[in-house]
Amino acid sequence: MYLDFYGFREKPFNLTPDPRFVFLSKNHREAFAHLLYGINNRAGFIALTGEVGSGKTTLLRALLGQLDADHHRTALIFNPSPSPRRLLWHINREFGVPTSTVAGSSPLDALNRYLLRESEAGRTVVLVIDEAQNLKIPALEQVRLISNLETDREKLIQIVLAGQPEFGQLLEKKELRQLSQRITVRNHLQPMDFQDTVEYINHRLEVAGGKGKVRFTPWAMKKIFRYSRGLPRLINAACDRVLLAGYTKDTNRITYRIAGAGIRDLKREKSSGPFKTRRVLIPALALLVLVLAGVLYFAGNDRKGSLNAPEPAGAAEQRVKKYPITPLIDLSQAMVAELGNLTESESARRAFNALAGSWKVEPVPEYPPGEPGKGMERAALDRKLFLYRFSGNLGALLRIDSPAVLEITLPGVWGKRFISLVGRKDGKLLVDPPIAGQKTLAFDELEKHWSGQAFLLWKDALNLMPKILTAVKGEPVKQLQALLREAGAYNHPGTGVYDPETRSAVKQFQSSKGIEADGIAGGQTLMFLYRSIDRFETPRLSAEKK
């Protein structure tokens, strides 16, 4: 109804999930990282809970979209059957497991044979069950039995159970203690905060083609946030109704008053029992009644002038430009165009070679098959370098001040893709390969697409690894003490003994770098030590050493 008025290509706030509109807030990215961690580390069972409308299903679909078909087999069960037998049949059907014709063979036997074949082929099988709070105890026990399918080395299937908070309460029942104990990765998806809510709204407006064509004032945003409590489904419902209110007022500036009127209308509709019944029985008639009621309501308010009343004090000076729309879609499309046609291995090879140039070592002509991280590790060792796997936020990575390969998530692209962070210039980040011909990206642009995983190279200039890990005295310890002294963490004579003073100095240095202070001089500690001492030439993102 309001599409042409605002210049939208499509409705920006549909309630049905659409991968083109996916927006991962801070909390969604955290939950996403937990899910990926559990699957990649073969945790067996992973649990995700969240309120109704918090974006669990959207997150699960995004997760499945990131698991490449070459290395994974996936199935999503939505609204699972409470019957254990029906549930197992449904799971087999989703994986394409045929009904067994072997006498005495059960559906569980057929699933076991399928899982063994996939394991031998090097593929990870992932089962995702959404709305798990609807499962009864016998069905959940059936799921636990499926998880028993394993080899001597590993679980044959990774199971993600997602549901509303009641699912977490269900797992606390005594009858399900065996299942609960097997869940090693858990995450509760929290609602979005105000800043993420603003970015979410702006993101959906932009994807629908409304960038710059409609403006929500900060007070309107706050009104929507208070109503929705940061839940995406409620945000969508509120914004859709608020845009309709703006349309009836013939304005593309959504104010606090307009937002309030739209939300009041939405609340009134939800609390109206007869209206609700009629909408179920005769949806077309109900929709017509609602539209007419909305038009009359807003027209009446227009005559009273209530919607044109001034906003709260100070609102006129505030504008949504405080929360700029990040050009996510354009950048996403550019990244997909640049990296989407590459295989996972080729993308990793190109990114590694960008780091190889920084370290002045030979590039990799052909990337070895297998998991990209392991391939990078082998390539690094072949060049007398070590690989350090980083997990965290972009700010922490930049503080290390080292070129790095970043793992990138792309909408609609299976598997992982990689891009190298090779420098900083004028507040921008230098990347390789260039994206759409641009070698620089803004901090927030890169952070939106980064999975939080990175790979850094470092050189053991004094060849202390791995002997320093077990040394209690001798020349390696003496060299370590000298490094600590140069780094300003050790002010004792070099005894060559890994004594309490040395361990304390290692802990002090580790704490100063924000790494685990365990007193053990492992690879991570050595990497930071070398980077702290000027005589060791190490590539940096910044122009000057720090």
KABEL-V324479 format. One record per residue. N is the residue number from 0. RES is the residue in one small letter. SS is DSSP state (@ for helix, = for strand, . for the rest). PHI is phi as a letter, one per 20 degrees, with the letter a starting at -180 (999 if undefined). OMEGA is omega as a letter, one per 20 degrees, with the letter a starting at -180 (999 if undefined). Layout:
# KABEL-V324479
<<N:RES:SS:PHI:OMEGA> <N:RES:SS:PHI:OMEGA>>
This chain:
# KABEL-V324479
<<0:m:.:999:a> <1:y:.:d:a> <2:l:@:f:a> <3:d:@:f:a> <4:f:@:g:a> <5:y:@:e:a> <6:g:.:n:r> <7:f:.:f:r> <8:r:.:e:a> <9:e:.:b:a> <10:k:.:f:a> <11:p:.:f:a> <12:f:.:c:r> <13:n:.:f:r> <14:l:.:e:a> <15:t:.:f:a> <16:p:.:f:r> <17:d:.:c:a> <18:p:@:g:r> <19:r:@:f:a> <20:f:@:d:a> <21:v:.:g:r> <22:f:.:c:a> <23:l:.:d:r> <24:s:.:f:r> <25:k:@:g:a> <26:n:@:f:r> <27:h:@:f:r> <28:r:@:f:r> <29:e:@:f:r> <30:a:@:f:r> <31:f:@:g:a> <32:a:@:f:r> <33:h:@:f:a> <34:l:@:f:r> <35:l:@:f:r> <36:y:@:f:a> <37:g:@:f:a> <38:i:@:f:a> <39:n:@:f:r> <40:n:.:e:r> <41:r:.:l:a> <42:a:.:f:a> <43:g:.:n:r> <44:f:=:d:r> <45:i:=:c:a> <46:a:=:d:r> <47:l:=:c:r> <48:t:=:c:r> <49:g:=:a:a> <50:e:.:f:r> <51:v:.:g:r> <52:g:.:n:a> <53:s:.:e:r> <54:g:.:o:a> <55:k:@:f:a> <56:t:@:f:r> <57:t:@:g:r> <58:l:@:f:a> <59:l:@:f:r> <60:r:@:f:r> <61:a:@:f:r> <62:l:@:f:a> <63:l:@:f:r> <64:g:@:f:a> <65:q:@:e:a> <66:l:.:e:a> <67:d:.:f:a> <68:a:.:f:r> <69:d:.:f:a> <70:h:.:c:a> <71:h:=:c:r> <72:r:=:c:a> <73:t:=:c:r> <74:a:=:b:r> <75:l:=:d:r> <76:i:=:d:a> <77:f:.:d:a> <78:n:.:l:a> <79:p:.:f:r> <80:s:.:f:r> <81:p:.:f:a> <82:s:.:e:r> <83:p:@:g:a> <84:r:@:f:r> <85:r:@:f:r> <86:l:@:f:r> <87:l:@:f:r> <88:w:@:f:r> <89:h:@:f:r> <90:i:@:f:r> <91:n:@:f:r> <92:r:@:f:a> <93:e:@:f:r> <94:f:@:e:a> <95:g:.:m:r> <96:v:.:e:a> <97:p:.:f:r> <98:t:.:f:a> <99:s:.:f:r> <100:t:.:d:a> <101:v:.:f:a> <102:a:.:f:r> <103:g:.:m:a> <104:s:.:e:a> <105:s:.:e:r> <106:p:@:g:r> <107:l:@:f:r> <108:d:@:f:r> <109:a:@:f:r> <110:l:@:f:r> <111:n:@:f:r> <112:r:@:f:r> <113:y:@:f:a> <114:l:@:f:r> <115:l:@:f:r> <116:r:@:f:a> <117:e:@:f:r> <118:s:@:f:r> <119:e:@:f:r> <120:a:.:e:r> <121:g:.:n:a> <122:r:.:d:r> <123:t:=:e:r> <124:v:=:e:a> <125:v:=:c:r> <126:l:=:d:r> <127:v:=:d:r> <128:i:=:d:r> <129:d:.:e:a> <130:e:.:l:a> <131:a:@:f:r> <132:q:@:f:r> <133:n:@:e:a> <134:l:.:f:r> <135:k:.:e:a> <136:i:@:g:r> <137:p:@:f:r> <138:a:@:f:r> <139:l:@:f:r> <140:e:@:f:r> <141:q:@:f:r> <142:v:@:f:r> <143:r:@:f:r> <144:l:@:f:r> <145:i:@:f:a> <146:s:@:f:r> <147:n:.:f:r> <148:l:.:f:a> <149:e:=:b:r> <150:t:.:d:r> <151:d:.:f:a> <152:r:.:d:a> <153:e:.:b:r> <154:k:=:f:a> <155:l:.:e:a> <156:i:=:b:r> <157:q:=:d:a> <158:i:=:d:r> <159:v:=:d:r> <160:l:=:d:a> <161:a:=:c:r> <162:g:=:a:r> <163:q:.:f:a> <164:p:@:g:r> <165:e:@:f:r> <166:f:@:f:r> <167:g:@:f:r> <168:q:@:f:r> <169:l:@:f:a> <170:l:@:f:a> <171:e:.:f:r> <172:k:.:f:a> <173:k:@:g:a> <174:e:@:f:a> <175:l:@:d:a> <176:r:@:f:r> <177:q:@:f:r> <178:l:@:f:a> <179:s:@:f:a> <180:q:@:f:a> <181:r:@:e:r> <182:i:=:e:a> <183:t:=:e:r> <184:v:=:c:a> <185:r:=:c:r> <186:n:=:b:r> <187:h:=:d:a> <188:l:=:f:a> <189:q:.:e:r> <190:p:.:f:r> <191:m:.:f:r> <192:d:.:e:a> <193:f:@:f:a> <194:q:@:f:r> <195:d:@:f:r> <196:t:@:f:r> <197:v:@:f:a> <198:e:@:f:r> <199:y:@:f:r> <200:i:@:f:a> <201:n:@:f:r> <202:h:@:f:a> <203:r:@:f:r> <204:l:@:f:a> <205:e:@:f:r> <206:v:@:f:a> <207:a:.:f:r> <208:g:.:n:a> <209:g:.:d:a> <210:k:.:f:r> <211:g:.:m:a> <212:k:.:e:r> <213:v:.:b:a> <214:r:=:c:r> <215:f:=:e:r> <216:t:.:f:r> <217:p:@:g:r> <218:w:@:f:r> <219:a:@:f:r> <220:m:@:g:a> <221:k:@:f:r> <222:k:@:f:r> <223:i:@:f:a> <224:f:@:f:a> <225:r:@:f:r> <226:y:@:f:a> <227:s:@:e:a> <228:r:.:l:r> <229:g:.:n:r> <230:l:.:e:a> <231:p:@:g:a> <232:r:@:f:r> <233:l:@:f:r> <234:i:@:f:a> <235:n:@:f:a> <236:a:@:f:a> <237:a:@:f:a> <238:c:@:f:r> <239:d:@:f:a> <240:r:@:f:r> <241:v:@:f:r> <242:l:@:f:r> <243:l:@:f:r> <244:a:@:f:r> <245:g:@:f:r> <246:y:@:f:a> <247:t:@:f:r> <248:k:.:e:r> <249:d:.:l:r> <250:t:.:c:r> <251:n:.:d:r> <252:r:=:d:a> <253:i:=:e:a> <254:t:.:e:r> <255:y:@:g:a> <256:r:@:f:r> <257:i:@:f:r> <258:a:@:f:a> <259:g:@:f:a> <260:a:@:f:r> <261:g:@:f:a> <262:i:@:f:r> <263:r:@:f:r> <264:d:@:f:r> <265:l:@:f:r> <266:k:@:f:a> <267:r:@:f:r> <268:e:@:f:a> <269:k:@:f:a> <270:s:@:e:a> <271:s:.:e:a> <272:g:@:f:a> <273:p:@:g:r> <274:f:@:f:a> <275:k:@:f:a> <276:t:@:f:a> <277:r:@:f:a> <278:r:@:f:r> <279:v:@:f:a> <280:l:@:f:a> <281:i:.:c:a> <282:p:@:f:a> <283:a:@:f:r> <284:l:@:f:a> <285:a:@:f:r> <286:l:@:f:r> <287:l:@:f:r> <288:v:@:f:a> <289:l:@:f:a> <290:v:@:f:r> <291:l:@:f:r> <292:a:@:f:r> <293:g:@:f:a> <294:v:@:f:r> <295:l:@:f:a> <296:y:@:f:a> <297:f:@:f:r> <298:a:@:f:r> <299:g:@:f:r> <300:n:@:f:r> <301:d:@:f:a> <302:r:@:f:r> <303:k:@:f:r> <304:g:.:m:a> <305:s:@:f:a> <306:l:@:f:r> <307:n:@:e:r> <308:a:.:f:a> <309:p:.:f:r> <310:e:.:f:r> <311:p:.:g:a> <312:a:.:g:r> <313:g:.:n:a> <314:a:@:f:a> <315:a:@:f:a> <316:e:@:e:a> <317:q:.:e:r> <318:r:.:c:a> <319:v:@:f:r> <320:k:@:f:r> <321:k:@:f:a> <322:y:@:d:a> <323:p:.:f:r> <324:i:.:f:r> <325:t:.:f:a> <326:p:.:f:a> <327:l:@:f:a> <328:i:@:f:r> <329:d:@:g:a> <330:l:@:f:r> <331:s:@:g:r> <332:q:@:f:r> <333:a:@:f:r> <334:m:@:f:r> <335:v:@:f:r> <336:a:@:f:a> <337:e:@:e:a> <338:l:@:d:a> <339:g:.:f:a> <340:n:.:e:r> <341:l:.:e:r> <342:t:.:f:r> <343:e:@:g:a> <344:s:@:f:a> <345:e:@:f:r> <346:s:@:f:r> <347:a:@:f:a> <348:r:@:f:a> <349:r:@:f:a> <350:a:@:f:r> <351:f:@:f:a> <352:n:@:f:r> <353:a:@:f:r> <354:l:@:f:r> <355:a:@:g:r> <356:g:@:f:r> <357:s:@:f:a> <358:w:@:e:r> <359:k:.:l:r> <360:v:.:c:a> <361:e:.:f:r> <362:p:.:f:r> <363:v:.:e:a> <364:p:.:f:a> <365:e:.:b:a> <366:y:.:e:r> <367:p:.:f:r> <368:p:.:f:r> <369:g:.:o:a> <370:e:.:f:a> <371:p:@:g:a> <372:g:@:f:r> <373:k:@:f:r> <374:g:@:f:r> <375:m:@:f:a> <376:e:@:f:r> <377:r:@:f:r> <378:a:@:f:r> <379:a:@:f:a> <380:l:@:f:r> <381:d:@:f:a> <382:r:.:d:r> <383:k:.:l:r> <384:l:.:c:r> <385:f:=:d:r> <386:l:=:d:r> <387:y:=:d:r> <388:r:=:e:a> <389:f:=:d:r> <390:s:=:c:a> <391:g:.:r:a> <392:n:.:d:a> <393:l:@:f:r> <394:g:@:f:r> <395:a:@:f:r> <396:l:@:f:a> <397:l:@:f:r> <398:r:@:f:r> <399:i:@:f:r> <400:d:.:m:a> <401:s:.:c:r> <402:p:.:g:a> <403:a:=:b:r> <404:v:=:e:a> <405:l:=:d:r> <406:e:=:e:a> <407:i:=:d:r> <408:t:.:d:a> <409:l:.:c:r> <410:p:.:f:r> <411:g:.:m:a> <412:v:.:d:r> <413:w:.:f:r> <414:g:.:n:a> <415:k:.:e:r> <416:r:=:c:a> <417:f:=:c:r> <418:i:=:b:a> <419:s:=:e:r> <420:l:=:e:a> <421:v:=:d:r> <422:g:=:a:r> <423:r:=:c:a> <424:k:=:b:r> <425:d:.:l:r> <426:g:.:m:r> <427:k:=:d:r> <428:l:=:d:r> <429:l:=:e:a> <430:v:=:c:r> <431:d:=:b:j> <432:p:=:f:r> <433:p:=:f:r> <434:i:=:d:a> <435:a:.:l:r> <436:g:.:n:a> <437:q:=:e:r> <438:k:=:e:a> <439:t:=:c:r> <440:l:=:c:r> <441:a:.:f:a> <442:f:@:g:a> <443:d:@:f:r> <444:e:@:f:a> <445:l:@:f:a> <446:e:@:f:a> <447:k:@:f:a> <448:h:@:d:a> <449:w:=:e:a> <450:s:=:f:a> <451:g:=:n:r> <452:q:=:d:r> <453:a:=:b:r> <454:f:=:c:a> <455:l:=:d:r> <456:l:=:e:r> <457:w:=:b:a> <458:k:.:d:r> <459:d:.:e:a> <460:a:.:f:a> <461:l:.:d:r> <462:n:.:l:a> <463:l:.:e:a> <464:m:.:e:i> <465:p:.:e:a> <466:k:@:f:a> <467:i:@:f:a> <468:l:@:f:a> <469:t:.:d:a> <470:a:.:f:r> <471:v:.:d:r> <472:k:=:a:r> <473:g:.:o:a> <474:e:@:f:r> <475:p:@:g:r> <476:v:@:f:r> <477:k:@:f:r> <478:q:@:f:r> <479:l:@:f:r> <480:q:@:f:r> <481:a:@:f:r> <482:l:@:f:r> <483:l:@:f:r> <484:r:@:f:r> <485:e:@:f:r> <486:a:.:e:r> <487:g:.:n:a> <488:a:.:d:a> <489:y:.:b:a> <490:n:.:c:r> <491:h:.:d:r> <492:p:.:f:r> <493:g:.:f:a> <494:t:.:e:a> <495:g:.:m:r> <496:v:=:d:r> <497:y:.:f:a> <498:d:.:e:a> <499:p:@:g:r> <500:e:@:f:r> <501:t:@:f:r> <502:r:@:f:r> <503:s:@:f:r> <504:a:@:f:r> <505:v:@:f:r> <506:k:@:f:r> <507:q:@:f:a> <508:f:@:f:r> <509:q:@:f:r> <510:s:@:f:a> <511:s:@:f:a> <512:k:.:d:r> <513:g:.:m:r> <514:i:.:d:a> <515:e:.:g:a> <516:a:.:e:a> <517:d:.:d:r> <518:g:.:m:r> <519:i:.:d:a> <520:a:.:e:r> <521:g:.:e:a> <522:g:@:f:a> <523:q:@:f:a> <524:t:@:f:r> <525:l:@:f:r> <526:m:@:g:r> <527:f:@:f:r> <528:l:@:f:r> <529:y:@:f:a> <530:r:@:f:a> <531:s:@:e:a> <532:i:.:d:a> <533:d:.:f:a> <534:r:.:f:r> <535:f:.:e:a> <536:e:.:f:r> <537:t:.:c:r> <538:p:.:g:a> <539:r:.:c:r> <540:l:.:f:a> <541:s:.:e:a> <542:a:.:f:a> <543:e:.:d:r> <544:k:.:f:r> <545:k:.:d:999>>
